Amino acid sequence: MPPDARLSREDLDKRVAVLKRFRELLVRQRDKFRDYMTLLESQRSDIEKGDVDALVAHVELEQGIVSDIFAVQKVIDPLEDMYRSAYKGQEPEGVAELRSTLSELKDEVIVRNTENRALLKQRMEMLRHEIMSVNNPYAKRKSVYASAPEPTALDIKG
């Protein structure tokens, strides 16, 4: 190995630090997606049960998890560029597996989210239909004031 090709201790430490941070963020992102999957499972159950209060709570949690996922992704992107420049053509152990797992979770989350949206839409249509079919007992009755004559004068002095 030529002397120019050898890495200095400082360069090696930088590479190791970048790799550790990159792995850490990938693991955090994977965990966030797993949390999201768990939430989507609960959300599906709430949609099927018609539990509106729990569904609202899950939607609020979902917004928090999604914003966390985007925040971590904002950090991962520039770190991945640093990682690629430090490890040209090499893939350190475990990173490929983390990326694969993360990709599978992303795909699964998208599918599950789509299913929940379709289920929720179906449930909303069913509720709309129920509401439209409810008979209002007062709909065809005349108001008690319908036969009273309209006032023609107004006393403003009191």
Short mmCIF file of the C-alpha atoms (twelve columns), coordinates in Angstrom:
data_MODEL
# 
_entry.id   MODEL 
# 
loop_
_atom_site.group_PDB 
_atom_site.id 
_atom_site.type_symbol 
_atom_site.label_atom_id 
_atom_site.label_alt_id 
_atom_site.label_comp_id 
_atom_site.label_asym_id 
_atom_site.label_seq_id 
_atom_site.Cartn_x 
_atom_site.Cartn_y 
_atom_site.Cartn_z 
_atom_site.pdbx_PDB_model_num 
ATOM 1   C CA . MET A 1   0.000    0.000  0.000  1 
ATOM 2   C CA . PRO A 2   1.506    3.339  -1.018 1 
ATOM 3   C CA . PRO A 3   2.006    5.861  1.793  1 
ATOM 4   C CA . ASP A 4   -0.544   8.265  0.226  1 
ATOM 5   C CA . ALA A 5   -3.245   5.582  0.341  1 
ATOM 6   C CA . ARG A 6   -2.886   5.051  4.067  1 
ATOM 7   C CA . LEU A 7   -5.340   6.837  6.295  1 
ATOM 8   C CA . SER A 8   -4.157   8.994  9.114  1 
ATOM 9   C CA . ARG A 9   -5.484   8.216  12.566 1 
ATOM 10  C CA . GLU A 10  -7.556   11.408 12.419 1 
ATOM 11  C CA . ASP A 11  -9.145   10.434 9.086  1 
ATOM 12  C CA . LEU A 12  -9.883   6.968  10.400 1 
ATOM 13  C CA . ASP A 13  -11.496  8.412  13.539 1 
ATOM 14  C CA . LYS A 14  -13.632  10.709 11.382 1 
ATOM 15  C CA . ARG A 15  -14.776  7.776  9.255  1 
ATOM 16  C CA . VAL A 16  -15.646  5.734  12.313 1 
ATOM 17  C CA . ALA A 17  -17.568  8.656  13.846 1 
ATOM 18  C CA . VAL A 18  -19.523  9.215  10.630 1 
ATOM 19  C CA . LEU A 19  -20.312  5.513  10.360 1 
ATOM 20  C CA . LYS A 20  -21.442  5.284  13.996 1 
ATOM 21  C CA . ARG A 21  -23.668  8.333  13.680 1 
ATOM 22  C CA . PHE A 22  -25.064  7.112  10.365 1 
ATOM 23  C CA . ARG A 23  -25.900  3.696  11.825 1 
ATOM 24  C CA . GLU A 24  -27.424  5.302  14.905 1 
ATOM 25  C CA . LEU A 25  -29.696  7.470  12.765 1 
ATOM 26  C CA . LEU A 26  -30.707  4.549  10.562 1 
ATOM 27  C CA . VAL A 27  -31.602  2.549  13.671 1 
ATOM 28  C CA . ARG A 28  -33.594  5.495  15.050 1 
ATOM 29  C CA . GLN A 29  -35.409  5.858  11.735 1 
ATOM 30  C CA . ARG A 30  -36.171  2.129  11.699 1 
ATOM 31  C CA . ASP A 31  -37.567  2.343  15.235 1 
ATOM 32  C CA . LYS A 32  -39.742  5.317  14.271 1 
ATOM 33  C CA . PHE A 33  -41.182  3.353  11.364 1 
ATOM 34  C CA . ARG A 34  -41.864  0.403  13.663 1 
ATOM 35  C CA . ASP A 35  -43.676  2.735  16.061 1 
ATOM 36  C CA . TYR A 36  -45.649  4.046  13.119 1 
ATOM 37  C CA . MET A 37  -46.609  0.502  12.085 1 
ATOM 38  C CA . THR A 38  -47.841  -0.244 15.602 1 
ATOM 39  C CA . LEU A 39  -49.857  2.957  15.564 1 
ATOM 40  C CA . LEU A 40  -51.371  2.099  12.185 1 
ATOM 41  C CA . GLU A 41  -52.458  -1.286 13.556 1 
ATOM 42  C CA . SER A 42  -54.216  0.412  16.464 1 
ATOM 43  C CA . GLN A 43  -55.691  2.980  14.127 1 
ATOM 44  C CA . ARG A 44  -57.149  0.244  11.924 1 
ATOM 45  C CA . SER A 45  -58.752  -1.359 14.966 1 
ATOM 46  C CA . ASP A 46  -60.252  1.990  16.008 1 
ATOM 47  C CA . ILE A 47  -61.630  2.605  12.525 1 
ATOM 48  C CA . GLU A 48  -63.277  -0.818 12.505 1 
ATOM 49  C CA . LYS A 49  -64.740  -0.247 15.982 1 
ATOM 50  C CA . GLY A 50  -65.835  3.276  15.166 1 
ATOM 51  C CA . ASP A 51  -64.030  4.676  18.226 1 
ATOM 52  C CA . VAL A 52  -63.736  8.321  17.201 1 
ATOM 53  C CA . ASP A 53  -61.985  9.556  20.352 1 
ATOM 54  C CA . ALA A 54  -59.241  6.940  20.095 1 
ATOM 55  C CA . LEU A 55  -58.929  7.628  16.380 1 
ATOM 56  C CA . VAL A 56  -58.402  11.337 17.023 1 
ATOM 57  C CA . ALA A 57  -55.722  10.510 19.611 1 
ATOM 58  C CA . HIS A 58  -54.003  8.207  17.130 1 
ATOM 59  C CA . VAL A 59  -54.062  10.847 14.421 1 
ATOM 60  C CA . GLU A 60  -52.351  13.299 16.779 1 
ATOM 61  C CA . LEU A 61  -49.717  10.678 17.648 1 
ATOM 62  C CA . GLU A 62  -49.314  9.914  13.965 1 
ATOM 63  C CA . GLN A 63  -48.557  13.547 13.191 1 
ATOM 64  C CA . GLY A 64  -45.841  13.534 15.858 1 
ATOM 65  C CA . ILE A 65  -44.263  10.326 14.582 1 
ATOM 66  C CA . VAL A 66  -44.314  11.513 10.978 1 
ATOM 67  C CA . SER A 67  -42.674  14.802 11.922 1 
ATOM 68  C CA . ASP A 68  -40.007  12.849 13.871 1 
ATOM 69  C CA . ILE A 69  -39.392  10.660 10.820 1 
ATOM 70  C CA . PHE A 70  -38.923  13.717 8.616  1 
ATOM 71  C CA . ALA A 71  -36.643  15.370 11.189 1 
ATOM 72  C CA . VAL A 72  -34.401  12.312 11.368 1 
ATOM 73  C CA . GLN A 73  -34.411  12.037 7.567  1 
ATOM 74  C CA . LYS A 74  -33.189  15.645 7.301  1 
ATOM 75  C CA . VAL A 75  -30.158  14.658 9.370  1 
ATOM 76  C CA . ILE A 76  -29.627  11.343 7.585  1 
ATOM 77  C CA . ASP A 77  -29.417  12.865 4.094  1 
ATOM 78  C CA . PRO A 78  -26.296  15.033 4.601  1 
ATOM 79  C CA . LEU A 79  -24.723  12.381 6.820  1 
ATOM 80  C CA . GLU A 80  -25.253  9.802  4.085  1 
ATOM 81  C CA . ASP A 81  -23.366  12.052 1.671  1 
ATOM 82  C CA . MET A 82  -20.490  12.245 4.163  1 
ATOM 83  C CA . TYR A 83  -20.667  8.490  4.635  1 
ATOM 84  C CA . ARG A 84  -20.507  7.843  0.872  1 
ATOM 85  C CA . SER A 85  -17.525  10.135 0.448  1 
ATOM 86  C CA . ALA A 86  -15.702  8.423  3.331  1 
ATOM 87  C CA . TYR A 87  -16.526  4.867  2.223  1 
ATOM 88  C CA . LYS A 88  -16.207  4.998  -1.538 1 
ATOM 89  C CA . GLY A 89  -17.299  1.668  -2.996 1 
ATOM 90  C CA . GLN A 90  -17.393  -0.004 0.406  1 
ATOM 91  C CA . GLU A 91  -20.393  -0.955 2.501  1 
ATOM 92  C CA . PRO A 92  -19.470  -1.484 6.160  1 
ATOM 93  C CA . GLU A 93  -21.036  -4.392 7.954  1 
ATOM 94  C CA . GLY A 94  -24.652  -3.954 9.025  1 
ATOM 95  C CA . VAL A 95  -25.429  -0.821 7.031  1 
ATOM 96  C CA . ALA A 96  -26.853  -2.702 4.039  1 
ATOM 97  C CA . GLU A 97  -29.085  -4.740 6.343  1 
ATOM 98  C CA . LEU A 98  -30.310  -1.583 8.112  1 
ATOM 99  C CA . ARG A 99  -31.094  0.071  4.790  1 
ATOM 100 C CA . SER A 100 -32.955  -3.002 3.589  1 
ATOM 101 C CA . THR A 101 -35.031  -3.228 6.772  1 
ATOM 102 C CA . LEU A 102 -35.752  0.481  6.635  1 
ATOM 103 C CA . SER A 103 -36.851  0.244  3.003  1 
ATOM 104 C CA . GLU A 104 -39.157  -2.703 3.772  1 
ATOM 105 C CA . LEU A 105 -40.695  -0.835 6.707  1 
ATOM 106 C CA . LYS A 106 -41.263  2.261  4.569  1 
ATOM 107 C CA . ASP A 107 -43.052  0.179  1.950  1 
ATOM 108 C CA . GLU A 108 -45.129  -1.600 4.575  1 
ATOM 109 C CA . VAL A 109 -46.088  1.705  6.220  1 
ATOM 110 C CA . ILE A 110 -47.223  3.102  2.874  1 
ATOM 111 C CA . VAL A 111 -49.368  0.033  2.186  1 
ATOM 112 C CA . ARG A 112 -50.870  0.020  5.686  1 
ATOM 113 C CA . ASN A 113 -51.553  3.745  5.603  1 
ATOM 114 C CA . THR A 114 -53.307  3.374  2.238  1 
ATOM 115 C CA . GLU A 115 -55.423  0.526  3.621  1 
ATOM 116 C CA . ASN A 116 -56.398  2.588  6.670  1 
ATOM 117 C CA . ARG A 117 -57.338  5.563  4.501  1 
ATOM 118 C CA . ALA A 118 -59.548  3.365  2.315  1 
ATOM 119 C CA . LEU A 119 -61.148  1.792  5.399  1 
ATOM 120 C CA . LEU A 120 -61.759  5.211  6.929  1 
ATOM 121 C CA . LYS A 121 -63.265  6.505  3.694  1 
ATOM 122 C CA . GLN A 122 -65.557  3.473  3.546  1 
ATOM 123 C CA . ARG A 123 -66.582  3.994  7.172  1 
ATOM 124 C CA . MET A 124 -67.321  7.687  6.534  1 
ATOM 125 C CA . GLU A 125 -69.482  6.822  3.516  1 
ATOM 126 C CA . MET A 126 -71.379  4.303  5.610  1 
ATOM 127 C CA . LEU A 127 -71.986  6.941  8.311  1 
ATOM 128 C CA . ARG A 128 -73.124  9.493  5.723  1 
ATOM 129 C CA . HIS A 129 -75.581  6.975  4.349  1 
ATOM 130 C CA . GLU A 130 -76.885  6.243  7.857  1 
ATOM 131 C CA . ILE A 131 -77.318  9.946  8.562  1 
ATOM 132 C CA . MET A 132 -79.171  10.504 5.300  1 
ATOM 133 C CA . SER A 133 -81.513  7.589  6.023  1 
ATOM 134 C CA . VAL A 134 -82.516  8.813  9.485  1 
ATOM 135 C CA . ASN A 135 -86.099  10.047 9.552  1 
ATOM 136 C CA . ASN A 136 -86.616  13.409 11.161 1 
ATOM 137 C CA . PRO A 137 -90.040  13.286 12.876 1 
ATOM 138 C CA . TYR A 138 -90.366  17.068 12.658 1 
ATOM 139 C CA . ALA A 139 -89.443  17.412 9.000  1 
ATOM 140 C CA . LYS A 140 -93.032  17.452 7.654  1 
ATOM 141 C CA . ARG A 141 -94.699  19.235 10.545 1 
ATOM 142 C CA . LYS A 142 -95.584  22.875 10.399 1 
ATOM 143 C CA . SER A 143 -94.027  25.191 12.889 1 
ATOM 144 C CA . VAL A 144 -96.237  26.345 15.763 1 
ATOM 145 C CA . TYR A 145 -95.578  29.873 14.514 1 
ATOM 146 C CA . ALA A 146 -96.571  29.182 10.913 1 
ATOM 147 C CA . SER A 147 -100.193 30.272 11.438 1 
ATOM 148 C CA . ALA A 148 -99.364  33.454 13.412 1 
ATOM 149 C CA . PRO A 149 -99.692  36.619 11.337 1 
ATOM 150 C CA . GLU A 150 -96.546  38.575 10.556 1 
ATOM 151 C CA . PRO A 151 -96.221  41.813 12.533 1 
ATOM 152 C CA . THR A 152 -96.766  44.949 10.519 1 
ATOM 153 C CA . ALA A 153 -95.685  47.554 13.060 1 
ATOM 154 C CA . LEU A 154 -92.810  47.710 15.472 1 
ATOM 155 C CA . ASP A 155 -92.836  49.731 18.712 1 
ATOM 156 C CA . ILE A 156 -89.300  51.108 19.109 1 
ATOM 157 C CA . LYS A 157 -90.040  53.331 22.117 1 
ATOM 158 C CA . GLY A 158 -90.746  50.389 24.396 1 
# 
